[in-house]
C-alpha cells in the first residue's frame, strides 16, 4: 500500500441511518473536520479499494454487510485505517470481539459529542504519528540508498556494537579506512549521534539483513 | 242372472302380480274342474275354463296396463277404466268365445247365448270385483269404523231387505209392477255416496240376490214378462244403474280423500307453524296480516317487539310499522322498508339482524321477509330471537381478541431488541444533531442557517420516534376498535416500522414490494398489523444465524389478485417447513422455534378468517416458505 502513504488522513462515516450520518457529519463540521459518508458497508468497501487512510466511524448493525464483516474484510486487505464502532447496543461480547480485531473504540448510540470527537481526534493523532513515522522511514531509506556498498557493510556491522578494529578485521581492511567510512555513514544518514544511527538502522531492519 | 267365477278370478288377478298369476289360475282350474266335471264332459269343461279365464286375464291385463293401482277403486279415473274395460269390454269380447263353446257343445243358439253371457258376466264384474276389492282393501279399515258408521251400514242393509219385501208384497197396489226396481235406487245412491265403489258393488250384489229371489217368485217382478225377460230386465237395469253409481262413489271417495289430504296438510302446516319459536306472520300484497302463529300472538300481547304492536289480523302491518317508525324506532323504519321492497318485488328477500332493548329486554332479533310464491303476492315475515347466538358470537370474538392481544404482547416482548434499536436510531440523530447545533451556536459568528437545518432534522427524527412509540402502544393496547377502511400497503409499512431492526439484527435483508394503488379493504388495523408482523417475524426467524449458503432475505409483497381480493405474501429464503408442515403450522401449539408459543399462526389465521379472508403456507421450490393471505376488497370503499 505504498500509494496510501501519500494520502492525508480522512474521516469516513458508514451508517445505514441517514439521520445519524447527517448528525455525525455536522458534529465533525462544527470542529472543522470534513468526512465522507456511506449508507452501506459495500459502498465504503468500493471506496476503500482505492486506498483509504484515517478513521472510519462504523455502525455495527446494518442491512447487508455488517460493520463487523467490513472490519474483517479491511483487515484481510491489510488496511490499517482506524475503526471506531458506533452501535445502538454494545454488549461486552461484541466489544471484545471488535477490540480484538483491532478497533480503536466502541461507542454506544446515542453518543456524547465530546466522546465521539475525542475518539476521532485520537484516531487522527495516531494516524498522523504513524504518517510521520512512515515519512521518516522513507527519508532513512532514501539516505541509505546514497551509501556505497562498502559503507553499507560498515554501517551494518558498527550498529551491532562492534569496535572499528573488529569491523576492520571482519572486512579485511585497515581500522583507519573503517573510521573514514564510518564518518561518511554518519554524515550521509544525517545521524547526530551513534545512538541515533543505531535507531535508524533498527527502523531499516538492518541487523536482520545480516 | 250373474256368473261370479270370472269376476272373482278377475279380482284376484288384479291383486296378484302377473308373475304369480299361474298360481291363481291353477287354483281356479282346480275349483272349476272339481265342480264342473260332475255335470259336464271334460272337453266342454276345459273349453269353458279357457273362455272364462280369457275374460279375467283380458280385464286384469288391460286394467293393469292402464292404471297404476289396479286394485283400487277410489278415483274417477280408476273406476272409469275398470267400468269400461273390466265391466264392459272384457265381458263383451269373451262372450263371443263363450257363446261359441256353448253353442258348439250344447247346440244352443249363438246370439242367445252371447246375450245371456254378456249381461251376466258384465253384471258380475261390476258387482263382484269392486266388492271383493273393497273387502280385501278395506277389511282393516272396517275395524276402525265408529259405531255410527256400523249403524248406517246396518240401516242400509235393512233398507234393502225392507224394499225387497215391500216390492214383492206391494205389487199392484202402488203401481210398482212396471217399475219394481225403482225403490232400490235411493238405497244404491246412498251406498255410492257413503260407502264408495265397494259399497256400490256390495249393494248391487245384494240387490241381485234379493231381486233374483223376487224374480223367481214368479210374478213379483214384471209380472207381464217371461222369466228370461225378467232376468234380462233386471240385469240391464242393474248394469245401467251401476255404471253411474260407481262413478259417483268414486267421485265422492276422491273428494273425501282430497279433503282428508288437505286437512292433514293444513294440520301439518299449522302444527309446524305453531311449533316454531320464531314469530311468523303472513301478509298479503298490501301488507295486511292474513295469519300469525302462536309465538307472534304471544309476543304481540306481551309487547316484546315494538314493531309487533297491534299486529291484529286485517290490520296493515306496513301502517303499523310506519306509525312506530315515526315515533321512535329506526328498526321499525328498516323493517317497513324491507317489507315494502319484498312486496313490490324490488328485492328477492330481506334479512336484518338488529339489537333491541325495548321493554327492558336486551335482545337480538333477526327479521326476514320471504315473498309468497302465489299469484296474489304477499310475504311471510319472521322474527327470530338470535340473542343466544349473538352472545355466543360476541363471546367467541371477545376470546379471540383476548388471545390475539396476548400473542401480540408476547410478540412485542420478543421484539424488544428490535424496538429499542428502532427507537435508538432517531434518538441518536436527535442527540447528535442537537449537540452539533449547540456547537454551531457557540461558534462566532453563530451558524444560524445550519442550526435551522438541524432543527428540521430533529423534528423529523422526533416524529419518527413518536411513530414507533405510537405503533408500539397500539400493538400493546387491548383492541376494541371497529372495522375501518384500510390500505393493506399502510398495514405493511406500519409493521415494517416495528420489525425492520429485527431483520438488521439478525442480518436478514427485509424488502417490500408494494403494489401501487391497491383497492381498500375493511378490517381492524391492529389485528391486521399483527398478522403481517407475525408472518414477517416468523420469516426472519426461519433464516437461522448460521445459514450462510444462499441469500438471507425476506420479501413482503402486496398484490391485487382479482376483482374481489388483495393478497399479501411473506416469503423467506430459510430452510423451509418440514414435510406436511404447511398444514400443521396453523395448528395450535405447533412450533419449530425454540421459544415459540405455537399460537402466532393459528391466531393470525383466525384473524384473517374473521376478516373474511384465507391464509395458506407454500413450500417454495427454491427452498424457504411463502405465507400468503387474502382479504376481500371492501365493496363500500370501492363505490
Interface residues (C-beta under 8 A of the other chain):
Chain A: X16 X17 X19 X20 X22 X23 X24 X26 X27 X29 X30 X31 X61 X62 X63 X64 X66 X88 X89 X109 X110 X111 X112 X113 X116
Chain B: X417 X420 X421 X424 X425 X426 X427 X428 X429 X430 X431 X432 X433 X435 X436 X437 X439 X440 X443 X450 X454 X457 X460 X461 X464 X501 X503 X504 X505 X507 X509 X510
